[in-house]
Structure formats: structure tokens, C-alpha cells
Amino acid sequence: MNNGKASSSSSGSSSSKRMPYIVVKNCGNNQETIVGDPYSDAELMKYLNAVQKSVEYKRSYIYVTADEPRVILNKLESRGYKVLAMAATAMKDRGYDQLYENVMWTLHKPVEPPKYAAAVDDYPTKSRSS
């Protein structure tokens, strides 16, 4: 039993099958893009040029990269991931006139491609008489 953790493998296929979602987060107040957590596929994190960064309040770590979100999203698309959702928030720092924006994308990689052709072929149709 793996306690819900994805095992990392050299090919990355094992964990991507178990955990097909990834969240990419960019915080406007720094130059880092967050791309993973301790359960992320280590091979994929390496491909994204991500390094581990300690998170003291969680006594854990996250994966961060200096690459812009656009670069990360393009890399993930080349690996079969598709953006499902995007959210953004903005807040003003107290005592300062600076606005901080947080943007987050949720991506998914299908375990196997959907079979649209089979679904269309099985759909009942009305025959037209001429």
C-alpha cells in the first residue's frame, strides 16, 4: 500500500498515471512559480527546472522554478497536460501601495486518450428517407 503517494520513476509514467493533475501557481510578489509538492513526480519536476524549497509552517517542501508560468504551461502541454481551470486573486499590501496578484492554473493529463470515435459510432441516429 502506498498511502496515496505517487511513486516516482525514471520515466515518470508511474506517478503521472496515479496523479494526473498538477497545479501551477505564480505569486506576483516574487519571481517564483510553484509547480509541485512532496507527492509530485520527481522526473517531471526536473523537466520543469524546479528545485525543492522548504516551507517552514508546513514542515515540508514545495517545488519552485524561476521560469515564467507561460514557459511552464508550454512545457506541460508538450507532455500531454491540458489546462482545466485558471483563477486569479489580487490584494493590496497593508501600508504599501503595491498590488499583489496570485494566478493559479489546474492542469490534467488523461491516463489514456478518450475514445470519441467509438462514442460517435455507437450514438443512435435517425435514418432519413429520400
N, CA, C and O atoms as a Tinker XYZ file with bonds, in Angstrom:
   520  protein
     1  N      0.851000   -1.188000    0.000000    73     2
     2  CA     0.000000    0.000000    0.000000    64     1     3
     3  C      0.883000    1.233000    0.000000    63     2     4     5
     4  O      1.887000    1.270000    0.711000    81     3
     5  N      0.531000    2.246000   -0.784000    73     3     6
     6  CA     1.393000    3.411000   -0.906000    64     5     7
     7  C      0.859000    4.646000   -0.199000    63     6     8     9
     8  O      1.416000    5.728000   -0.381000    81     7
     9  N     -0.168000    4.535000    0.579000    73     7    10
    10  CA    -0.742000    5.643000    1.357000    64     9    11
    11  C     -1.121000    6.839000    0.496000    63    10    12    13
    12  O     -1.075000    7.978000    0.959000    81    11
    13  N     -1.495000    6.587000   -0.751000    73    11    14
    14  CA    -1.930000    7.673000   -1.621000    64    13    15
    15  C     -0.797000    8.433000   -2.270000    63    14    16    17
    16  O     -1.052000    9.343000   -3.059000    81    15
    17  N      0.451000    8.094000   -1.968000    73    15    18
    18  CA     1.577000    8.792000   -2.562000    64    17    19
    19  C      1.884000    8.179000   -3.916000    63    18    20    21
    20  O      1.753000    6.972000   -4.119000    81    19
    21  N      2.291000    9.031000   -4.827000    73    19    22
    22  CA     2.711000    8.534000   -6.128000    64    21    23
    23  C      4.175000    8.199000   -6.059000    63    22    24    25
    24  O      4.981000    8.985000   -5.561000    81    23
    25  N      4.520000    7.035000   -6.555000    73    23    26
    26  CA     5.926000    6.675000   -6.559000    64    25    27
    27  C      6.584000    7.299000   -7.769000    63    26    28    29
    28  O      6.010000    7.312000   -8.859000    81    27
    29  N      7.787000    7.817000   -7.583000    73    27    30
    30  CA     8.472000    8.419000   -8.712000    64    29    31
    31  C      9.243000    7.333000   -9.431000    63    30    32    33
    32  O      9.740000    6.386000   -8.822000    81    31
    33  N      9.329000    7.490000  -10.721000    73    31    34
    34  CA    10.080000    6.546000  -11.522000    64    33    35
    35  C     10.914000    7.310000  -12.515000    63    34    36    37
    36  O     10.683000    8.499000  -12.739000    81    35
    37  N     11.881000    6.647000  -13.115000    73    35    38
    38  CA    12.750000    7.343000  -14.046000    64    37    39
    39  C     11.993000    7.814000  -15.269000    63    38    40    41
    40  O     12.361000    8.837000  -15.846000    81    39
    41  N     10.954000    7.116000  -15.690000    73    39    42
    42  CA    10.198000    7.530000  -16.856000    64    41    43
    43  C      9.083000    8.500000  -16.495000    63    42    44    45
    44  O      8.600000    9.229000  -17.361000    81    43
    45  N      8.670000    8.521000  -15.246000    73    43    46
    46  CA     7.608000    9.423000  -14.818000    64    45    47
    47  C      6.220000    8.893000  -15.113000    63    46    48    49
    48  O      5.230000    9.497000  -14.699000    81    47
    49  N      6.123000    7.767000  -15.827000    73    47    50
    50  CA     4.810000    7.281000  -16.216000    64    49    51
    51  C      4.028000    6.724000  -15.041000    63    50    52    53
    52  O      2.802000    6.832000  -15.020000    81    51
    53  N      4.698000    6.133000  -14.065000    73    51    54
    54  CA     4.007000    5.527000  -12.943000    64    53    55
    55  C      3.234000    6.558000  -12.140000    63    54    56    57
    56  O      2.052000    6.357000  -11.860000    81    55
    57  N      3.875000    7.658000  -11.762000    73    55    58
    58  CA     3.185000    8.630000  -10.932000    64    57    59
    59  C      2.207000    9.467000  -11.725000    63    58    60    61
    60  O      1.194000    9.900000  -11.176000    81    59
    61  N      2.475000    9.711000  -13.010000    73    59    62
    62  CA     1.541000   10.515000  -13.779000    64    61    63
    63  C      0.234000    9.759000  -14.009000    63    62    64    65
    64  O     -0.811000   10.381000  -14.198000    81    63
    65  N      0.279000    8.411000  -13.994000    73    63    66
    66  CA    -0.952000    7.637000  -14.122000    64    65    67
    67  C     -1.760000    7.717000  -12.844000    63    66    68    69
    68  O     -2.990000    7.738000  -12.890000    81    67
    69  N     -1.091000    7.761000  -11.703000    73    67    70
    70  CA    -1.798000    7.815000  -10.426000    64    69    71
    71  C     -2.242000    9.228000  -10.081000    63    70    72    73
    72  O     -3.298000    9.417000   -9.477000    81    71
    73  N     -1.449000   10.217000  -10.458000    73    71    74
    74  CA    -1.751000   11.603000  -10.112000    64    73    75
    75  C     -1.698000   12.451000  -11.378000    63    74    76    77
    76  O     -0.687000   13.102000  -11.644000    81    75
    77  N     -2.774000   12.449000  -12.160000    73    75    78
    78  CA    -2.739000   13.136000  -13.450000    64    77    79
    79  C     -2.967000   14.644000  -13.385000    63    78    80    81
    80  O     -3.049000   15.296000  -14.426000    81    79
    81  N     -3.071000   15.210000  -12.186000    73    79    82
    82  CA    -3.303000   16.642000  -12.049000    64    81    83
    83  C     -2.038000   17.339000  -11.564000    63    82    84    85
    84  O     -1.231000   16.764000  -10.834000    81    83
    85  N     -1.886000   18.587000  -11.987000    73    83    86
    86  CA    -0.797000   19.421000  -11.487000    64    85    87
    87  C     -1.332000   20.847000  -11.356000    63    86    88    89
    88  O     -2.132000   21.301000  -12.173000    81    87
    89  N     -0.879000   21.534000  -10.325000    73    87    90
    90  CA    -1.273000   22.921000  -10.096000    64    89    91
    91  C     -0.037000   23.790000  -10.257000    63    90    92    93
    92  O      1.011000   23.511000   -9.675000    81    91
    93  N     -0.166000   24.844000  -11.049000    73    91    94
    94  CA     0.908000   25.810000  -11.263000    64    93    95
    95  C      0.430000   27.118000  -10.657000    63    94    96    97
    96  O     -0.658000   27.599000  -10.975000    81    95
    97  N      1.251000   27.690000   -9.781000    73    95    98
    98  CA     0.846000   28.923000   -9.091000    64    97    99
    99  C      1.959000   29.954000   -9.197000    63    98   100   101
   100  O      3.130000   29.653000   -8.962000    81    99
   101  N      1.576000   31.168000   -9.553000    73    99   102
   102  CA     2.522000   32.270000   -9.619000    64   101   103
   103  C      2.047000   33.371000   -8.687000    63   102   104   105
   104  O      0.919000   33.851000   -8.793000    81   103
   105  N      2.928000   33.765000   -7.771000    73   103   106
   106  CA     2.615000   34.838000   -6.833000    64   105   107
   107  C      3.294000   36.103000   -7.329000    63   106   108   109
   108  O      4.510000   36.126000   -7.521000    81   107
   109  N      2.526000   37.137000   -7.531000    73   107   110
   110  CA     3.047000   38.364000   -8.097000    64   109   111
   111  C      4.103000   39.059000   -7.263000    63   110   112   113
   112  O      4.828000   39.906000   -7.786000    81   111
   113  N      4.219000   38.729000   -5.972000    73   111   114
   114  CA     5.169000   39.431000   -5.120000    64   113   115
   115  C      6.563000   38.808000   -5.150000    63   114   116   117
   116  O      7.475000   39.319000   -4.500000    81   115
   117  N      6.745000   37.713000   -5.892000    73   115   118
   118  CA     8.085000   37.154000   -6.040000    64   117   119
   119  C      8.256000   36.612000   -7.453000    63   118   120   121
   120  O      7.322000   36.627000   -8.256000    81   119
   121  N      9.430000   36.146000   -7.736000    73   119   122
   122  CA     9.726000   35.701000   -9.087000    64   121   123
   123  C      9.686000   34.181000   -9.236000    63   122   124   125
   124  O     10.250000   33.644000  -10.189000    81   123
   125  N      9.037000   33.488000   -8.322000    73   123   126
   126  CA     8.986000   32.037000   -8.365000    64   125   127
   127  C      7.624000   31.543000   -8.836000    63   126   128   129
   128  O      6.589000   32.156000   -8.576000    81   127
   129  N      7.661000   30.432000   -9.526000    73   127   130
   130  CA     6.444000   29.742000   -9.925000    64   129   131
   131  C      6.422000   28.414000   -9.194000    63   130   132   133
   132  O      7.362000   27.627000   -9.307000    81   131
   133  N      5.360000   28.157000   -8.445000    73   131   134
   134  CA     5.225000   26.918000   -7.693000    64   133   135
   135  C      4.638000   25.866000   -8.637000    63   134   136   137
   136  O      3.617000   26.098000   -9.284000    81   135
   137  N      5.298000   24.705000   -8.704000    73   135   138
   138  CA     4.850000   23.664000   -9.629000    64   137   139
   139  C      4.624000   22.306000   -8.982000    63   138   140   141
   140  O      4.172000   21.382000   -9.658000    81   139
   141  N      4.921000   22.153000   -7.698000    73   139   142
   142  CA     4.746000   20.837000   -7.107000    64   141   143
   143  C      4.859000   20.810000   -5.602000    63   142   144   145
   144  O      5.157000   21.814000   -4.956000    81   143
   145  N      4.607000   19.610000   -5.051000    73   143   146
   146  CA     4.675000   19.358000   -3.617000    64   145   147
   147  C      5.421000   18.044000   -3.397000    63   146   148   149
   148  O      5.908000   17.459000   -4.364000    81   147
   149  N      5.527000   17.564000   -2.168000    73   147   150
   150  CA     6.289000   16.332000   -1.932000    64   149   151
   151  C      5.777000   15.105000   -2.693000    63   150   152   153
   152  O      6.523000   14.140000   -2.863000    81   151
   153  N      4.549000   15.121000   -3.145000    73   151   154
   154  CA     3.973000   13.984000   -3.846000    64   153   155
   155  C      4.145000   14.060000   -5.359000    63   154   156   157
   156  O      3.691000   13.169000   -6.078000    81   155
   157  N      4.788000   15.104000   -5.845000    73   155   158
   158  CA     4.947000   15.315000   -7.283000    64   157   159
   159  C      5.970000   14.359000   -7.883000    63   158   160   161
   160  O      6.857000   13.854000   -7.195000    81   159
   161  N      5.825000   14.128000   -9.163000    73   159   162
   162  CA     6.731000   13.266000   -9.923000    64   161   163
   163  C      8.095000   13.955000  -10.029000    63   162   164   165
   164  O      8.211000   15.023000  -10.631000    81   163
   165  N      9.115000   13.345000   -9.448000    73   163   166
   166  CA    10.455000   13.951000   -9.416000    64   165   167
   167  C     11.015000   14.163000  -10.819000    63   166   168   169
   168  O     11.690000   15.161000  -11.066000    81   167
   169  N     10.745000   13.241000  -11.736000    73   167   170
   170  CA    11.248000   13.384000  -13.109000    64   169   171
   171  C     10.597000   14.584000  -13.790000    63   170   172   173
   172  O     11.263000   15.333000  -14.505000    81   171
   173  N      9.295000   14.767000  -13.571000    73   171   174
   174  CA     8.594000   15.909000  -14.160000    64   173   175
   175  C      9.108000   17.213000  -13.551000    63   174   176   177
   176  O      9.273000   18.202000  -14.264000    81   175
   177  N      9.360000   17.226000  -12.252000    73   175   178
   178  CA     9.886000   18.428000  -11.602000    64   177   179
   179  C     11.261000   18.795000  -12.173000    63   178   180   181
   180  O     11.567000   19.974000  -12.351000    81   179
   181  N     12.073000   17.801000  -12.454000    73   179   182
   182  CA    13.386000   18.041000  -13.064000    64   181   183
   183  C     13.213000   18.642000  -14.453000    63   182   184   185
   184  O     13.923000   19.580000  -14.814000    81   183
   185  N     12.273000   18.109000  -15.239000    73   183   186
   186  CA    11.984000   18.627000  -16.580000    64   185   187
   187  C     11.546000   20.090000  -16.516000    63   186   188   189
   188  O     11.840000   20.865000  -17.427000    81   187
   189  N     10.848000   20.470000  -15.453000    73   187   190
   190  CA    10.374000   21.852000  -15.296000    64   189   191
   191  C     11.431000   22.765000  -14.655000    63   190   192   193
   192  O     11.143000   23.924000  -14.354000    81   191
   193  N     12.643000   22.253000  -14.446000    73   191   194
   194  CA    13.735000   23.008000  -13.802000    64   193   195
   195  C     13.350000   23.463000  -12.401000    63   194   196   197
   196  O     13.744000   24.543000  -11.961000    81   195
   197  N     12.590000   22.646000  -11.713000    73   195   198
   198  CA    12.113000   23.002000  -10.366000    64   197   199
   199  C     13.062000   22.456000   -9.307000    63   198   200   201
   200  O     13.655000   21.389000   -9.465000    81   199
   201  N     13.186000   23.210000   -8.232000    73   199   202
   202  CA    14.004000   22.796000   -7.091000    64   201   203
   203  C     13.125000   22.800000   -5.843000    63   202   204   205
   204  O     12.115000   23.502000   -5.780000    81   203
   205  N     13.525000   22.011000   -4.860000    73   203   206
   206  CA    12.773000   21.961000   -3.612000    64   205   207
   207  C     13.048000   23.204000   -2.783000    63   206   208   209
   208  O     14.181000   23.677000   -2.695000    81   207
   209  N     11.984000   23.720000   -2.179000    73   207   210
   210  CA    12.089000   24.874000   -1.284000    64   209   211
   211  C     11.341000   24.522000   -0.008000    63   210   212   213
   212  O     10.193000   24.081000   -0.050000    81   211
   213  N     11.991000   24.719000    1.106000    73   211   214
   214  CA    11.398000   24.391000    2.393000    64   213   215
   215  C     10.252000   25.342000    2.719000    63   214   216   217
   216  O     10.325000   26.543000    2.463000    81   215
   217  N      9.192000   24.775000    3.291000    73   215   218
   218  CA     8.042000   25.556000    3.755000    64   217   219
   219  C      7.962000   25.319000    5.252000    63   218   220   221
   220  O      7.485000   24.273000    5.693000    81   219
   221  N      8.420000   26.274000    6.029000    73   219   222
   222  CA     8.563000   26.093000    7.475000    64   221   223
   223  C      7.246000   25.799000    8.187000    63   222   224   225
   224  O      7.190000   24.901000    9.026000    81   223
   225  N      6.195000   26.535000    7.869000    73   223   226
   226  CA     4.952000   26.355000    8.619000    64   225   227
   227  C      4.309000   25.002000    8.342000    63   226   228   229
   228  O      3.480000   24.548000    9.130000    81   227
   229  N      4.669000   24.349000    7.244000    73   227   230
   230  CA     4.128000   23.027000    6.949000    64   229   231
   231  C      5.120000   21.918000    7.283000    63   230   232   233
   232  O      4.776000   20.737000    7.221000    81   231
   233  N      6.339000   22.288000    7.635000    73   231   234
   234  CA     7.415000   21.323000    7.857000    64   233   235
   235  C      7.525000   20.370000    6.679000    63   234   236   237
   236  O      7.637000   19.155000    6.843000    81   235
   237  N      7.490000   20.940000    5.514000    73   235   238
   238  CA     7.529000   20.178000    4.280000    64   237   239
   239  C      8.264000   21.004000    3.228000    63   238   240   241
   240  O      9.035000   21.902000    3.566000    81   239
   241  N      8.027000   20.703000    1.967000    73   239   242
   242  CA     8.647000   21.471000    0.901000    64   241   243
   243  C      7.711000   21.545000   -0.300000    63   242   244   245
   244  O      6.746000   20.790000   -0.420000    81   243
   245  N      8.037000   22.483000   -1.181000    73   243   246
   246  CA     7.344000   22.643000   -2.452000    64   245   247
   247  C      8.406000   22.662000   -3.537000    63   246   248   249
   248  O      9.591000   22.828000   -3.251000    81   247
   249  N      7.988000   22.494000   -4.762000    73   247   250
   250  CA     8.883000   22.643000   -5.896000    64   249   251
   251  C      8.624000   24.008000   -6.528000    63   250   252   253
   252  O      7.479000   24.365000   -6.803000    81   251
   253  N      9.697000   24.767000   -6.757000    73   251   254
   254  CA     9.582000   26.082000   -7.381000    64   253   255
   255  C     10.557000   26.165000   -8.551000    63   254   256   257
   256  O     11.560000   25.453000   -8.598000    81   255
   257  N     10.242000   27.038000   -9.481000    73   255   258
   258  CA    11.112000   27.286000  -10.622000    64   257   259
   259  C     11.136000   28.781000  -10.907000    63   258   260   261
   260  O     10.184000   29.498000  -10.595000    81   259
   261  N     12.220000   29.241000  -11.495000    73   259   262
   262  CA    12.345000   30.656000  -11.863000    64   261   263
   263  C     11.704000   30.928000  -13.223000    63   262   264   265
   264  O     11.583000   32.084000  -13.629000    81   263
   265  N     11.296000   29.875000  -13.927000    73   263   266
   266  CA    10.674000   30.050000  -15.241000    64   265   267
   267  C      9.311000   30.728000  -15.108000    63   266   268   269
   268  O      8.592000   30.544000  -14.126000    81   267
   269  N      8.988000   31.506000  -16.117000    73   267   270
   270  CA     7.689000   32.176000  -16.170000    64   269   271
   271  C      6.580000   31.133000  -16.339000    63   270   272   273
   272  O      6.818000   30.070000  -16.911000    81   271
   273  N      5.376000   31.425000  -15.847000    73   271   274
   274  CA     4.265000   30.476000  -15.990000    64   273   275
   275  C      4.015000   30.060000  -17.443000    63   274   276   277
   276  O      3.698000   28.900000  -17.704000    81   275
   277  N      4.153000   30.981000  -18.377000    73   275   278
   278  CA     3.934000   30.655000  -19.789000    64   277   279
   279  C      4.869000   29.537000  -20.243000    63   278   280   281
   280  O      4.455000   28.642000  -20.980000    81   279
   281  N      6.120000   29.584000  -19.809000    73   279   282
   282  CA     7.101000   28.561000  -20.168000    64   281   283
   283  C      6.696000   27.220000  -19.557000    63   282   284   285
   284  O      6.760000   26.183000  -20.217000    81   283
   285  N      6.283000   27.253000  -18.300000    73   283   286
   286  CA     5.866000   26.027000  -17.611000    64   285   287
   287  C      4.634000   25.423000  -18.281000    63   286   288   289
   288  O      4.583000   24.213000  -18.501000    81   287
   289  N      3.646000   26.248000  -18.608000    73   287   290
   290  CA     2.429000   25.751000  -19.254000    64   289   291
   291  C      2.752000   25.140000  -20.613000    63   290   292   293
   292  O      2.184000   24.108000  -20.970000    81   291
   293  N      3.648000   25.753000  -21.375000    73   291   294
   294  CA     4.050000   25.199000  -22.668000    64   293   295
   295  C      4.757000   23.858000  -22.508000    63   294   296   297
   296  O      4.512000   22.925000  -23.273000    81   295
   297  N      5.635000   23.763000  -21.512000    73   295   298
   298  CA     6.342000   22.500000  -21.261000    64   297   299
   299  C      5.352000   21.403000  -20.876000    63   298   300   301
   300  O      5.456000   20.274000  -21.356000    81   299
   301  N      4.399000   21.731000  -20.019000    73   299   302
   302  CA     3.428000   20.732000  -19.586000    64   301   303
   303  C      2.525000   20.299000  -20.741000    63   302   304   305
   304  O      2.159000   19.128000  -20.832000    81   303
   305  N      2.165000   21.227000  -21.615000    73   303   306
   306  CA     1.351000   20.853000  -22.775000    64   305   307
   307  C      2.119000   19.881000  -23.674000    63   306   308   309
   308  O      1.531000   18.962000  -24.243000    81   307
   309  N      3.429000   20.085000  -23.801000    73   307   310
   310  CA     4.226000   19.174000  -24.628000    64   309   311
   311  C      4.283000   17.777000  -24.021000    63   310   312   313
   312  O      4.604000   16.816000  -24.719000    81   311
   313  N      3.979000   17.650000  -22.743000    73   311   314
   314  CA     3.935000   16.354000  -22.064000    64   313   315
   315  C      2.518000   15.786000  -21.975000    63   314   316   317
   316  O      2.307000   14.757000  -21.333000    81   315
   317  N      1.543000   16.446000  -22.614000    73   315   318
   318  CA     0.185000   15.913000  -22.650000    64   317   319
   319  C     -0.786000   16.521000  -21.660000    63   318   320   321
   320  O     -1.939000   16.095000  -21.603000    81   319
   321  N     -0.362000   17.502000  -20.876000    73   319   322
   322  CA    -1.258000   18.151000  -19.911000    64   321   323
   323  C     -2.079000   19.236000  -20.605000    63   322   324   325
   324  O     -1.605000   19.900000  -21.527000    81   323
   325  N     -3.307000   19.399000  -20.148000    73   323   326
   326  CA    -4.207000   20.437000  -20.666000    64   325   327
   327  C     -4.738000   21.261000  -19.494000    63   326   328   329
   328  O     -5.028000   20.721000  -18.427000    81   327
   329  N     -4.860000   22.559000  -19.702000    73   327   330
   330  CA    -5.388000   23.447000  -18.666000    64   329   331
   331  C     -6.880000   23.183000  -18.502000    63   330   332   333
   332  O     -7.641000   23.205000  -19.470000    81   331
   333  N     -7.285000   22.932000  -17.251000    73   331   334
   334  CA    -8.701000   22.743000  -16.933000    64   333   335
   335  C     -9.327000   24.018000  -16.402000    63   334   336   337
   336  O    -10.463000   24.352000  -16.739000    81   335
   337  N     -8.576000   24.732000  -15.564000    73   335   338
   338  CA    -9.126000   25.925000  -14.920000    64   337   339
   339  C     -8.008000   26.896000  -14.587000    63   338   340   341
   340  O     -6.842000   26.519000  -14.469000    81   339
   341  N     -8.389000   28.143000  -14.440000    73   339   342
   342  CA    -7.454000   29.199000  -14.057000    64   341   343
   343  C     -8.178000   30.132000  -13.100000    63   342   344   345
   344  O     -9.356000   30.436000  -13.284000    81   343
   345  N     -7.467000   30.581000  -12.083000    73   343   346
   346  CA    -8.052000   31.511000  -11.111000    64   345   347
   347  C     -7.024000   32.579000  -10.789000    63   346   348   349
   348  O     -5.818000   32.341000  -10.850000    81   347
   349  N     -7.515000   33.750000  -10.447000    73   347   350
   350  CA    -6.623000   34.849000  -10.091000    64   349   351
   351  C     -7.221000   35.641000   -8.942000    63   350   352   353
   352  O     -8.436000   35.815000   -8.846000    81   351
   353  N     -6.345000   36.114000   -8.078000    73   351   354
   354  CA    -6.759000   36.991000   -6.981000    64   353   355
   355  C     -5.789000   38.152000   -6.923000    63   354   356   357
   356  O     -4.656000   38.060000   -7.395000    81   355
   357  N     -6.243000   39.228000   -6.349000    73   355   358
   358  CA    -5.383000   40.396000   -6.168000    64   357   359
   359  C     -5.672000   40.992000   -4.806000    63   358   360   361
   360  O     -6.823000   41.054000   -4.374000    81   359
   361  N     -4.618000   41.430000   -4.132000    73   359   362
   362  CA    -4.817000   42.091000   -2.844000    64   361   363
   363  C     -3.754000   43.154000   -2.661000    63   362   364   365
   364  O     -2.636000   43.039000   -3.163000    81   363
   365  N     -4.118000   44.166000   -1.948000    73   363   366
   366  CA    -3.215000   45.279000   -1.696000    64   365   367
   367  C     -2.512000   45.061000   -0.364000    63   366   368   369
   368  O     -3.150000   44.748000    0.641000    81   367
   369  N     -1.214000   45.224000   -0.364000    73   367   370
   370  CA    -0.424000   45.052000    0.848000    64   369   371
   371  C     -0.705000   46.216000    1.799000    63   370   372   373
   372  O     -0.698000   47.376000    1.385000    81   371
   373  N     -0.950000   45.907000    3.066000    73   371   374
   374  CA    -1.224000   46.954000    4.059000    64   373   375
   375  C     -0.026000   47.867000    4.219000    63   374   376   377
   376  O      1.105000   47.400000    4.356000    81   375
   377  N     -0.267000   49.141000    4.201000    73   375   378
   378  CA     0.793000   50.119000    4.409000    64   377   379
   379  C      1.591000   50.430000    3.158000    63   378   380   381
   380  O      2.432000   51.329000    3.159000    81   379
   381  N      1.335000   49.704000    2.110000    73   379   382
   382  CA     2.047000   49.940000    0.856000    64   381   383
   383  C      1.033000   50.133000   -0.250000    63   382   384   385
   384  O     -0.107000   49.681000   -0.146000    81   383
   385  N      1.443000   50.790000   -1.286000    73   383   386
   386  CA     0.551000   50.987000   -2.429000    64   385   387
   387  C      0.858000   49.975000   -3.529000    63   386   388   389
   388  O      0.776000   50.292000   -4.716000    81   387
   389  N      1.207000   48.769000   -3.128000    73   387   390
   390  CA     1.555000   47.754000   -4.105000    64   389   391
   391  C      0.482000   46.680000   -4.140000    63   390   392   393
   392  O      0.014000   46.216000   -3.100000    81   391
   393  N      0.103000   46.297000   -5.332000    73   391   394
   394  CA    -0.908000   45.279000   -5.535000    64   393   395
   395  C     -0.219000   43.953000   -5.842000    63   394   396   397
   396  O      0.634000   43.884000   -6.727000    81   395
   397  N     -0.589000   42.895000   -5.109000    73   395   398
   398  CA    -0.033000   41.576000   -5.339000    64   397   399
   399  C     -1.077000   40.705000   -6.016000    63   398   400   401
   400  O     -2.225000   40.638000   -5.578000    81   399
   401  N     -0.674000   40.051000   -7.068000    73   399   402
   402  CA    -1.585000   39.186000   -7.798000    64   401   403
   403  C     -1.118000   37.739000   -7.699000    63   402   404   405
   404  O      0.070000   37.449000   -7.841000    81   403
   405  N     -2.042000   36.856000   -7.460000    73   403   406
   406  CA    -1.777000   35.423000   -7.453000    64   405   407
   407  C     -2.577000   34.803000   -8.591000    63   406   408   409
   408  O     -3.773000   35.059000   -8.729000    81   407
   409  N     -1.915000   33.990000   -9.401000    73   407   410
   410  CA    -2.576000   33.317000  -10.509000    64   409   411
   411  C     -2.279000   31.826000  -10.383000    63   410   412   413
   412  O     -1.147000   31.433000  -10.102000    81   411
   413  N     -3.302000   31.001000  -10.593000    73   411   414
   414  CA    -3.148000   29.561000  -10.444000    64   413   415
   415  C     -3.857000   28.850000  -11.589000    63   414   416   417
   416  O     -4.975000   29.203000  -11.965000    81   415
   417  N     -3.179000   27.834000  -12.138000    73   415   418
   418  CA    -3.729000   27.009000  -13.200000    64   417   419
   419  C     -3.801000   25.569000  -12.715000    63   418   420   421
   420  O     -2.883000   25.088000  -12.051000    81   419
   421  N     -4.885000   24.881000  -13.042000    73   419   422
   422  CA    -5.004000   23.448000  -12.786000    64   421   423
   423  C     -4.937000   22.748000  -14.132000    63   422   424   425
   424  O     -5.682000   23.078000  -15.055000    81   423
   425  N     -4.028000   21.768000  -14.234000    73   423   426
   426  CA    -3.858000   21.020000  -15.474000    64   425   427
   427  C     -4.121000   19.548000  -15.237000    63   426   428   429
   428  O     -3.968000   19.052000  -14.121000    81   427
   429  N     -4.516000   18.849000  -16.291000    73   427   430
   430  CA    -4.807000   17.418000  -16.213000    64   429   431
   431  C     -4.185000   16.711000  -17.409000    63   430   432   433
   432  O     -4.184000   17.228000  -18.525000    81   431
   433  N     -3.663000   15.533000  -17.156000    73   431   434
   434  CA    -3.125000   14.682000  -18.221000    64   433   435
   435  C     -3.953000   13.410000  -18.242000    63   434   436   437
   436  O     -3.915000   12.632000  -17.288000    81   435
   437  N     -4.705000   13.186000  -19.324000    73   435   438
   438  CA    -5.515000   11.970000  -19.387000    64   437   439
   439  C     -4.634000   10.733000  -19.298000    63   438   440   441
   440  O     -3.544000   10.694000  -19.868000    81   439
   441  N     -5.113000    9.724000  -18.580000    73   439   442
   442  CA    -4.373000    8.477000  -18.458000    64   441   443
   443  C     -4.298000    7.804000  -19.818000    63   442   444   445
   444  O     -3.249000    7.283000  -20.198000    81   443
   445  N     -5.388000    7.812000  -20.543000    73   443   446
   446  CA    -5.381000    7.350000  -21.923000    64   445   447
   447  C     -6.310000    8.262000  -22.706000    63   446   448   449
   448  O     -7.256000    8.813000  -22.142000    81   447
   449  N     -6.055000    8.428000  -23.986000    73   447   450
   450  CA    -6.889000    9.348000  -24.768000    64   449   451
   451  C     -8.348000    8.906000  -24.787000    63   450   452   453
   452  O     -8.632000    7.708000  -24.818000    81   451
   453  N     -9.269000    9.855000  -24.769000    73   451   454
   454  CA   -10.688000    9.498000  -24.843000    64   453   455
   455  C    -11.011000    8.874000  -26.200000    63   454   456   457
   456  O    -10.367000    9.181000  -27.203000    81   455
   457  N    -11.988000    8.020000  -26.220000    73   455   458
   458  CA   -12.363000    7.331000  -27.453000    64   457   459
   459  C    -13.616000    7.980000  -28.029000    63   458   460   461
   460  O    -14.717000    7.442000  -27.917000    81   459
   461  N    -13.429000    9.143000  -28.645000    73   459   462
   462  CA   -14.567000    9.876000  -29.194000    64   461   463
   463  C    -15.175000    9.160000  -30.395000    63   462   464   465
   464  O    -16.397000    9.138000  -30.542000    81   463
   465  N    -14.354000    8.582000  -31.247000    73   463   466
   466  CA   -14.859000    7.942000  -32.453000    64   465   467
   467  C    -15.824000    6.816000  -32.102000    63   466   468   469
   468  O    -16.878000    6.684000  -32.724000    81   467
   469  N    -15.469000    6.006000  -31.110000    73   467   470
   470  CA   -16.335000    4.899000  -30.710000    64   469   471
   471  C    -17.652000    5.428000  -30.161000    63   470   472   473
   472  O    -18.708000    4.856000  -30.431000    81   471
   473  N    -17.604000    6.505000  -29.399000    73   471   474
   474  CA   -18.820000    7.078000  -28.824000    64   473   475
   475  C    -19.735000    7.610000  -29.925000    63   474   476   477
   476  O    -20.954000    7.454000  -29.846000    81   475
   477  N    -19.163000    8.229000  -30.940000    73   475   478
   478  CA   -19.958000    8.765000  -32.043000    64   477   479
   479  C    -20.559000    7.631000  -32.861000    63   478   480   481
   480  O    -21.717000    7.710000  -33.272000    81   479
   481  N    -19.781000    6.573000  -33.101000    73   479   482
   482  CA   -20.281000    5.448000  -33.893000    64   481   483
   483  C    -21.434000    4.735000  -33.208000    63   482   484   485
   484  O    -22.324000    4.214000  -33.880000    81   483
   485  N    -21.433000    4.704000  -31.887000    73   483   486
   486  CA   -22.471000    3.997000  -31.141000    64   485   487
   487  C    -23.727000    4.837000  -30.905000    63   486   488   489
   488  O    -24.737000    4.320000  -30.428000    81   487
   489  N    -23.669000    6.116000  -31.235000    73   487   490
   490  CA   -24.794000    7.008000  -30.993000    64   489   491
   491  C    -25.928000    6.673000  -31.965000    63   490   492   493
   492  O    -25.709000    6.594000  -33.173000    81   491
   493  N    -27.144000    6.475000  -31.432000    73   491   494
   494  CA   -28.254000    6.134000  -32.335000    64   493   495
   495  C    -28.605000    7.323000  -33.240000    63   494   496   497
   496  O    -28.691000    8.464000  -32.788000    81   495
   497  N    -28.798000    7.030000  -34.491000    73   495   498
   498  CA   -29.154000    8.078000  -35.436000    64   497   499
   499  C    -30.485000    7.740000  -36.083000    63   498   500   501
   500  O    -30.891000    6.579000  -36.144000    81   499
   501  N    -31.141000    8.761000  -36.555000    73   499   502
   502  CA   -32.386000    8.561000  -37.297000    64   501   503
   503  C    -32.031000    8.413000  -38.762000    63   502   504   505
   504  O    -31.227000    9.169000  -39.307000    81   503
   505  N    -32.631000    7.447000  -39.372000    73   503   506
   506  CA   -32.370000    7.282000  -40.807000    64   505   507
   507  C    -33.298000    8.223000  -41.566000    63   506   508   509
   508  O    -34.466000    8.402000  -41.219000    81   507
   509  N    -32.744000    8.804000  -42.593000    73   507   510
   510  CA   -33.520000    9.722000  -43.422000    64   509   511
   511  C    -33.997000    8.970000  -44.676000    63   510   512   513
   512  O    -33.225000    8.285000  -45.347000    81   511
   513  N    -35.225000    9.118000  -44.948000    73   511   514
   514  CA   -35.726000    8.500000  -46.187000    64   513   515
   515  C    -35.773000    9.554000  -47.271000    63   514   516   517
   516  O    -36.153000   10.699000  -47.027000    81   515
   517  N    -35.387000    9.162000  -48.461000    73   515   518
   518  CA   -35.349000   10.124000  -49.551000    64   517   519
   519  C    -36.602000   10.149000  -50.350000    63   518   520
   520  O    -36.710000   10.918000  -51.306000    81   519
